[in-house]
């Protein structure tokens, strides 16, 4: 996932997952990284609201937020949608690991 498009998706995922962290320094750093990845202010605002202007990224954000919230049913629905939109199982597994690592959850 070294493609610049993935950097944008990962930046949006970080914004969506950390939008409620309450730490201004963390949010400022994540927003700065997002701008460096090429996201516009509108993209950043959308991601902070757990949305995206791109349908595939929206599915990724839904999956990440479902994992964060421990909602297995929503996670499975988001996974199926992402697969239907052309993401691969390998990509989704990578994204799941990314979410768990970002949230400090050990994978089992």
C-alpha positions in Angstrom: 0.0 0.0 0.0 2.8 2.5 -0.8 0.7 4.1 -3.6 0.0 7.8 -3.0 -3.7 7.0 -3.2 -3.4 4.8 -0.2 -1.5 7.5 1.7 -4.6 9.7 1.2 -6.9 6.8 2.3 -4.8 6.1 5.4 -4.7 9.8 6.3 -8.5 9.9 6.1 -8.8 6.8 8.1 -6.6 8.3 10.8 -8.7 11.4 10.9 -11.9 9.4 11.2 -10.5 7.2 14.0 -8.9 10.0 16.0 -11.6 12.6 15.6 -12.7 12.2 19.2 -9.3 11.8 20.8 -9.6 15.2 22.5 -5.9 15.9 22.1 -5.4 19.1 20.0 -1.7 18.2 19.4 -2.6 14.8 18.0 -5.4 16.2 15.8 -3.1 19.0 14.5 -0.4 16.5 13.6 -2.9 14.2 11.8 -4.4 17.1 9.9 -0.9 18.3 8.9 -0.1 14.8 7.7 -3.3 14.7 5.7 -2.5 18.0 4.0 0.9 16.7 3.2 -0.8 13.6 1.6 -2.8 16.0 -0.6 -6.1 16.2 1.2 -8.0 19.5 0.9 -9.7 21.2 3.8 -13.0 19.7 2.6 -11.5 16.2 2.5 -10.2 16.7 6.1 -13.5 18.0 7.4 -15.4 15.1 5.7 -12.9 12.5 7.2 -13.3 14.0 10.7 -17.0 13.4 10.2 -16.2 9.8 9.2 -17.2 10.5 5.5 -15.4 10.8 2.2 -16.2 12.1 -1.2 -14.8 8.8 -2.6 -17.1 5.8 -2.3 -14.3 3.3 -1.8 -12.8 5.4 0.9 -16.2 5.8 2.6 -16.3 1.9 2.8 -12.8 1.9 4.3 -13.8 4.5 6.9 -17.0 2.6 7.7 -14.9 -0.6 8.3 -12.4 1.2 10.4 -15.0 2.9 12.6 -16.9 -0.4 13.0 -13.6 -2.0 14.2 -13.0 0.9 16.6 -16.5 0.6 18.0 -16.4 -3.2 18.3 -19.5 -3.5 16.0 -19.0 -6.8 14.2 -22.2 -6.6 12.2 -21.4 -3.2 10.8 -17.8 -4.3 10.2 -19.0 -7.3 8.1 -21.4 -5.1 6.2 -18.6 -2.5 5.5 -16.2 -5.3 4.5 -18.7 -6.8 2.0 -19.3 -3.3 0.6 -15.6 -2.7 0.2 -15.1 -6.0 -1.6 -18.0 -5.2 -3.9 -16.4 -1.9 -4.7 -13.2 -3.6 -5.8 -11.0 -3.6 -2.7 -9.2 -6.9 -2.1 -9.4 -9.1 1.0 -5.6 -8.5 1.3 -6.1 -4.8 1.3 -8.9 -5.0 3.9 -6.7 -7.2 6.1 -3.9 -4.6 5.9 -6.4 -1.9 6.8 -7.7 -3.8 9.7 -4.2 -4.3 11.0 -3.6 -0.6 10.5 -6.7 0.3 12.5 -5.8 -2.1 15.3 -2.2 -0.8 15.5 -3.4 2.9 15.5 -5.8 2.1 18.3 -3.2 0.2 20.2 -5.1 -3.1 20.1 -3.1 -6.3 19.8 -4.1 -8.7 17.0 -5.0 -12.2 18.0 
